[in-house]
Amino acid sequence: MQFLRVFLLVAAVLCAGMSDALAREVRIKDLGRFMGWRENMLVGYGVVTGLAGSGDSTRSRATRQALANALSQMDLNVPYDQMQSRNVAIVTVMATLPPTVGIGDKIDVNISSIGDARSLAGGVLMMTPLRGPDRKIYALAQGPVSVGGYLYDANGNMQQKNHPTVGIIPGGGMVEVPVEADIVSKDGYLTFTLKDADALTAERVAQRINAGLGSGLAYSKDAKTVQIRSPGAGASLNQFLARIESLSVTPDQQARVVINERTGTVVAGGDVQISAISISQGDIRISVATEYSASQPGLIGYAGPEVRSLVISNSKLDVEESLPSVVKTFPNTTVSDLVQSLAKLHVSTRDTIAILQAIKAAGALYADLIIQ
């Protein structure tokens, strides 16, 4: 019942502000992005040094080879088979390159062990090149690794917190190649992509751009993309994009009901409609009662050694089919009104979820039913 009270409170707030919610406008900037304006993934592999005996074991040939290669770059040639240190670990280095960066900009770097190191705490990453999908080097990473955990073991006892083989270097990557997002196509159009495909929302975005910046400037290509004619040479593209992103539209809402059966949570989004229905809800109660009794043999003193007490169990199975606990007819209504009515009839949370699933199966619920 506590869940129903919470849900009814949320439903009441949604219903009270439904007219305002439907009229609320959202910036175009929050509805999607321009095609070509995206982040880029960088990856590399490097060596973390300075570990207090918690690095890769000497069985890792890749670690010894990586350390030998790193030392050879500093004119120190040592055969990899002579590397016996447990203070180093081979790691993968990953970073995300923003859509527009310049030389010298700092980016965060994630470190993850790929060997059998026990912990990267206290380690320092040697200079590591970070490459893009085209195999070109875009950034260099280096610095002390920050690990949000620990691992200590002695005499078979171990204490571990979080994952000590994963760390981060805030601002540990330095951009070496400038990157600029190319968002204008060859035919001179910008493509705006919605996060959630919806034909009505796409059409509203195109109409709002035409009303705010000029007629015939934009049109909705499909339910997910809007084509916008670029301002052309000599005009500020950034100023043009800023004006588009600052415009506001009212996105269309898709009716959904999300059910989490594990936690008994029901969330209804939008004004979810239900056709006229009649609900009859009942249950069957099954009870099993077991009685135990002991049978004692007579004349125990005269019985043999194999004679002992016997425990006898008698089970009684009762099946009770109660009358329908709820018989109710609802006119055309919403999910929130339905849940309020079921709460007044003292229907449990699990039964409410089952009723919603049955209404969807009957074709009377005009919304997507998402079960988690």
C-alpha positions as CSV (number, residue, x, y, z in Angstrom):
1,M,0.0,0.0,0.0
2,Q,2.9,2.3,0.6
3,F,3.8,2.0,-3.2
4,L,0.2,2.8,-4.1
5,R,0.3,6.0,-2.0
6,V,3.5,7.1,-3.7
7,F,2.2,6.3,-7.1
8,L,-1.1,8.1,-6.5
9,L,0.8,11.2,-5.3
10,V,2.9,11.1,-8.5
11,A,-0.2,10.5,-10.6
12,A,-2.0,13.4,-9.0
13,V,0.9,15.8,-9.6
14,L,1.0,14.6,-13.3
15,C,-2.7,15.1,-13.8
16,A,-2.7,18.5,-12.1
17,G,0.1,19.7,-14.3
18,M,-0.8,17.8,-17.4
19,S,-2.0,20.9,-19.3
20,D,1.2,22.7,-18.4
21,A,3.3,19.7,-19.2
22,L,1.8,19.4,-22.7
23,A,2.3,23.1,-23.3
24,R,5.9,23.2,-22.0
25,E,8.5,23.9,-24.7
26,V,11.9,22.4,-24.9
27,R,15.0,23.8,-26.6
28,I,16.0,22.3,-29.9
29,K,19.4,21.8,-28.4
30,D,18.0,19.4,-25.9
31,L,16.2,17.3,-28.5
32,G,19.1,16.1,-30.6
33,R,22.4,17.0,-32.2
34,F,23.8,18.0,-35.6
35,M,25.2,15.3,-37.7
36,G,29.0,15.3,-37.5
37,W,29.0,16.9,-34.0
38,R,30.2,13.9,-32.0
39,E,33.0,12.8,-29.7
40,N,35.8,10.5,-31.0
41,M,37.3,7.5,-29.2
42,L,41.0,7.2,-28.7
43,V,42.9,4.1,-27.4
44,G,46.5,3.0,-26.8
45,Y,48.5,0.7,-24.6
46,G,51.2,1.7,-22.2
47,V,53.2,0.8,-19.1
48,V,52.5,1.8,-15.5
49,T,55.6,1.8,-13.3
50,G,56.3,2.4,-9.6
51,L,54.0,-0.4,-8.3
52,A,55.0,-1.8,-4.9
53,G,55.2,-5.4,-6.1
54,S,51.6,-5.5,-7.3
55,G,52.3,-5.4,-11.0
56,D,52.3,-8.1,-13.6
57,S,54.1,-11.4,-12.9
58,T,57.2,-12.4,-14.7
59,R,55.1,-14.9,-16.7
60,S,53.6,-12.1,-18.7
61,R,55.7,-11.9,-21.8
62,A,53.7,-9.0,-23.2
63,T,54.6,-6.9,-20.1
64,R,58.3,-7.7,-20.4
65,Q,58.3,-6.9,-24.2
66,A,56.4,-3.6,-23.6
67,L,58.9,-2.5,-21.0
68,A,61.9,-3.5,-23.2
69,N,60.4,-1.4,-26.1
70,A,59.9,1.6,-23.8
71,L,63.4,1.4,-22.5
72,S,64.8,1.1,-26.1
73,Q,63.2,4.5,-26.9
74,M,65.5,6.0,-24.3
75,D,68.6,4.3,-25.7
76,L,68.6,1.5,-23.1
77,N,68.6,-1.8,-24.8
78,V,67.8,-4.7,-22.4
79,P,66.6,-8.1,-23.6
80,Y,63.0,-8.7,-22.6
81,D,63.8,-12.1,-21.1
82,Q,65.9,-10.2,-18.5
83,M,63.0,-8.2,-17.2
84,Q,62.0,-9.6,-13.9
85,S,60.3,-6.6,-12.1
86,R,57.0,-6.9,-10.4
87,N,56.7,-3.1,-10.2
88,V,55.3,-2.6,-13.7
89,A,52.0,-3.5,-15.4
90,I,50.8,-3.3,-19.0
91,V,47.6,-1.3,-19.4
92,T,45.1,-0.1,-22.0
93,V,44.7,3.7,-22.2
94,M,41.4,5.1,-23.4
95,A,40.2,8.7,-23.8
96,T,37.4,10.6,-25.5
97,L,38.3,13.4,-27.9
98,P,35.7,16.3,-28.0
99,P,34.2,17.4,-31.3
100,T,36.4,20.5,-31.4
101,V,39.8,20.7,-29.7
102,G,43.0,22.6,-30.2
103,I,46.7,21.7,-29.6
104,G,47.5,21.6,-25.9
105,D,44.0,21.0,-24.6
106,K,43.8,18.5,-21.7
107,I,41.5,15.5,-21.7
108,D,40.8,12.8,-19.1
109,V,42.4,9.4,-19.5
110,N,41.1,6.0,-18.3
111,I,43.6,3.2,-17.4
112,S,42.8,-0.5,-17.2
113,S,45.1,-3.4,-16.5
114,I,45.3,-6.1,-19.2
115,G,47.8,-8.3,-17.4
116,D,47.7,-10.1,-14.1
117,A,48.6,-7.1,-11.9
118,R,46.9,-7.1,-8.5
119,S,46.7,-3.3,-8.1
120,L,47.6,-0.1,-10.0
121,A,47.6,2.0,-6.8
122,G,50.6,4.4,-6.6
123,G,51.6,3.8,-10.3
124,V,52.6,6.3,-12.9
125,L,51.8,5.9,-16.6
126,M,54.7,6.3,-19.0
127,M,54.2,8.5,-22.1
128,T,51.6,6.7,-24.3
129,P,50.4,7.7,-27.7
130,L,46.6,7.6,-28.2
131,R,45.3,6.7,-31.7
132,G,42.0,7.1,-33.4
133,P,40.3,4.5,-35.7
134,D,42.4,5.8,-38.6
135,R,45.6,4.8,-36.7
136,K,46.8,8.4,-36.4
137,I,48.1,9.8,-33.1
138,Y,45.9,12.5,-31.7
139,A,47.0,12.8,-28.1
140,L,49.7,11.8,-25.6
141,A,48.9,10.5,-22.1
142,Q,51.2,10.5,-19.1
143,G,50.9,11.0,-15.3
144,P,50.1,9.4,-11.9
145,V,47.2,7.0,-11.9
146,S,44.4,7.7,-9.4
147,V,42.8,4.4,-8.2
148,G,39.5,4.5,-6.2
149,G,40.2,1.3,-4.4
150,Y,42.9,-0.9,-2.8
151,L,44.0,-4.5,-2.4
152,Y,46.1,-5.7,0.5
153,D,46.9,-9.4,1.3
154,A,49.1,-11.1,3.8
155,N,49.3,-14.7,4.9
156,G,46.2,-15.7,3.0
157,N,44.1,-12.8,4.2
158,M,42.9,-10.2,1.7
159,Q,41.1,-6.9,1.9
160,Q,39.8,-5.3,-1.3
161,K,37.7,-2.2,-2.1
162,N,36.3,-1.5,-5.5
163,H,38.5,-2.4,-8.5
164,P,42.2,-1.5,-7.9
165,T,43.1,-2.5,-11.4
166,V,41.2,0.4,-13.0
167,G,42.2,4.0,-12.6
168,I,42.0,7.5,-14.1
169,I,44.4,10.4,-14.9
170,P,42.4,13.6,-14.7
171,G,43.7,15.9,-17.5
172,G,46.4,13.3,-18.2
173,G,46.0,13.5,-22.0
174,M,47.3,16.3,-24.1
175,V,45.9,16.9,-27.6
176,E,48.6,17.0,-30.3
177,V,46.4,17.3,-33.4
178,P,43.5,19.9,-33.7
179,V,40.1,18.5,-34.5
180,E,37.2,20.5,-36.0
181,A,33.7,19.0,-36.6
182,D,32.5,19.1,-40.2
183,I,28.8,19.4,-39.9
184,V,28.0,21.0,-43.3
185,S,27.4,18.5,-46.1
186,K,28.7,18.9,-49.7
187,D,25.3,20.1,-50.9
188,G,25.3,22.9,-48.2
189,Y,22.9,21.5,-45.7
190,L,23.0,20.8,-42.0
191,T,21.4,17.6,-40.6
192,F,19.8,17.8,-37.2
193,T,19.1,14.3,-35.7
194,L,16.5,13.8,-33.0
195,K,17.4,11.6,-30.0
196,D,14.0,9.9,-30.2
197,A,12.6,9.5,-33.7
198,D,9.1,11.1,-33.9
199,A,7.6,12.4,-37.1
200,L,5.4,15.0,-35.4
201,T,8.4,16.4,-33.3
202,A,10.6,16.5,-36.4
203,E,7.9,18.5,-38.3
204,R,7.5,20.9,-35.4
205,V,11.3,21.5,-35.3
206,A,11.3,22.3,-39.0
207,Q,8.3,24.7,-38.7
208,R,9.9,26.4,-35.7
209,I,13.2,27.0,-37.6
210,N,11.3,28.4,-40.6
211,A,9.2,30.7,-38.4
212,G,12.2,31.9,-36.5
213,L,15.0,32.1,-39.1
214,G,13.2,32.3,-42.5
215,S,10.6,30.5,-44.5
216,G,11.8,27.4,-46.5
217,L,15.1,27.1,-44.5
218,A,14.3,23.7,-43.0
219,Y,12.2,20.6,-43.8
220,S,11.8,17.3,-42.0
221,K,13.4,14.5,-44.1
222,D,12.0,11.7,-42.0
223,A,11.0,11.0,-38.4
224,K,14.5,11.4,-37.1
225,T,16.3,14.0,-39.2
226,V,15.7,17.6,-40.2
227,Q,17.5,19.2,-43.1
228,I,18.6,22.8,-42.7
229,R,20.1,25.0,-45.4
230,S,23.5,26.5,-44.2
231,P,23.9,30.3,-44.2
232,G,26.6,30.1,-46.9
233,A,30.0,31.7,-47.2
234,G,30.7,34.9,-45.3
235,A,28.2,34.2,-42.5
236,S,29.0,33.0,-39.0
237,L,28.2,29.3,-38.8
238,N,28.5,29.2,-35.0
239,Q,26.1,32.2,-34.7
240,F,23.6,30.4,-37.0
241,L,23.8,27.2,-34.9
242,A,23.4,29.1,-31.7
243,R,20.2,30.7,-33.0
244,I,18.8,27.3,-34.0
245,E,19.6,25.7,-30.7
246,S,18.0,28.5,-28.7
247,L,14.7,28.0,-30.4
248,S,12.0,26.1,-28.4
249,V,9.4,23.6,-29.6
250,T,6.9,21.4,-27.9
251,P,7.9,17.7,-28.5
252,D,5.2,15.2,-28.9
253,Q,4.9,12.7,-26.1
254,Q,4.6,9.0,-26.6
255,A,2.3,7.2,-24.2
256,R,4.2,4.5,-22.2
257,V,3.7,2.5,-19.1
258,V,6.8,1.1,-17.5
259,I,6.5,-1.8,-15.1
260,N,9.2,-3.2,-12.9
261,E,7.9,-6.5,-11.5
262,R,10.9,-7.0,-9.2
263,T,10.3,-3.8,-7.2
264,G,6.6,-3.4,-7.9
265,T,7.0,0.0,-9.6
266,V,4.6,1.4,-12.2
267,V,5.3,4.6,-14.0
268,A,2.9,6.0,-16.5
269,G,4.2,8.7,-18.9
270,G,2.0,11.2,-20.6
271,D,-1.8,11.1,-20.7
272,V,-2.2,7.4,-21.0
273,Q,-5.8,6.5,-22.1
274,I,-7.8,3.4,-21.3
275,S,-10.9,2.3,-23.1
276,A,-14.1,1.3,-21.2
277,I,-13.3,-2.0,-19.4
278,S,-14.8,-4.3,-16.8
279,I,-12.4,-5.9,-14.2
280,S,-13.1,-9.0,-12.2
281,Q,-10.3,-9.9,-9.9
282,G,-10.2,-12.9,-7.5
283,D,-7.8,-15.4,-6.0
284,I,-7.4,-19.0,-4.9
285,R,-6.0,-19.6,-1.4
286,I,-4.1,-22.9,-0.8
287,S,-3.1,-23.9,2.8
288,V,-1.1,-26.9,3.8
289,A,-1.2,-27.9,7.5
290,T,1.1,-30.7,8.8
291,E,0.7,-32.4,12.2
292,Y,3.5,-34.5,13.7
293,S,2.9,-37.3,16.2
294,A,5.3,-39.9,17.7
295,S,4.5,-43.6,17.9
296,Q,6.0,-45.3,20.9
297,P,6.4,-49.1,20.9
298,G,5.0,-50.9,23.9
299,L,7.1,-52.6,26.5
300,I,10.3,-50.9,25.5
301,G,12.3,-52.8,28.1
302,Y,11.3,-56.1,26.5
303,A,11.9,-55.0,22.9
304,G,15.0,-55.7,20.9
305,P,17.7,-53.1,20.0
306,E,16.1,-52.5,16.6
307,V,12.9,-51.2,18.1
308,R,12.7,-47.3,18.4
309,S,10.2,-44.5,18.3
310,L,8.5,-43.5,14.9
311,V,7.5,-40.0,13.9
312,I,4.4,-39.9,11.8
313,S,3.4,-36.8,9.8
314,N,-0.2,-36.1,8.7
315,S,-0.6,-33.3,6.0
316,K,-3.9,-31.6,5.3
317,L,-4.4,-29.7,2.0
318,D,-7.2,-27.1,1.9
319,V,-8.1,-25.2,-1.3
320,E,-10.4,-22.2,-0.9
321,E,-11.6,-20.4,-4.0
322,S,-12.9,-17.1,-2.9
323,L,-15.5,-15.0,-4.7
324,P,-14.1,-12.2,-6.9
325,S,-12.8,-9.6,-4.6
326,V,-13.1,-6.8,-7.2
327,V,-15.8,-6.5,-9.8
328,K,-15.7,-3.0,-11.3
329,T,-16.6,-1.3,-14.6
330,F,-14.6,1.7,-15.7
331,P,-15.5,4.1,-18.5
332,N,-13.0,5.7,-20.8
333,T,-10.3,6.9,-18.3
334,T,-6.6,7.2,-17.7
335,V,-4.0,5.0,-16.0
336,S,-3.8,7.4,-13.0
337,D,-7.6,7.3,-12.5
338,L,-7.6,3.6,-12.8
339,V,-4.9,3.2,-10.1
340,Q,-6.7,5.6,-7.8
341,S,-9.9,3.5,-8.1
342,L,-8.0,0.2,-7.5
343,A,-6.4,1.7,-4.4
344,K,-9.8,2.6,-3.0
345,L,-10.8,-1.0,-3.6
346,H,-7.7,-2.2,-1.6
347,V,-6.1,-4.0,-4.6
348,S,-2.5,-4.9,-3.9
349,T,0.5,-3.6,-6.0
350,R,1.1,-7.0,-7.6
351,D,-2.5,-7.3,-8.6
352,T,-2.5,-3.8,-10.0
353,I,0.5,-4.8,-12.3
354,A,-1.4,-7.9,-13.4
355,I,-4.5,-5.9,-14.2
356,L,-2.5,-3.5,-16.3
357,Q,-0.9,-6.4,-18.2
358,A,-4.3,-7.9,-18.8
359,I,-5.7,-4.6,-20.0
360,K,-2.9,-4.3,-22.5
361,A,-3.6,-7.9,-23.7
362,A,-7.2,-7.0,-24.1
363,G,-6.3,-4.1,-26.4
364,A,-7.8,-1.4,-24.1
365,L,-4.5,0.2,-23.1
366,Y,-3.4,2.8,-25.7
367,A,0.3,2.9,-24.7
368,D,3.5,0.9,-25.0
369,L,3.8,-1.5,-22.0
370,I,7.4,-1.9,-21.1
371,I,8.2,-4.6,-18.6
372,Q,11.6,-4.6,-16.9
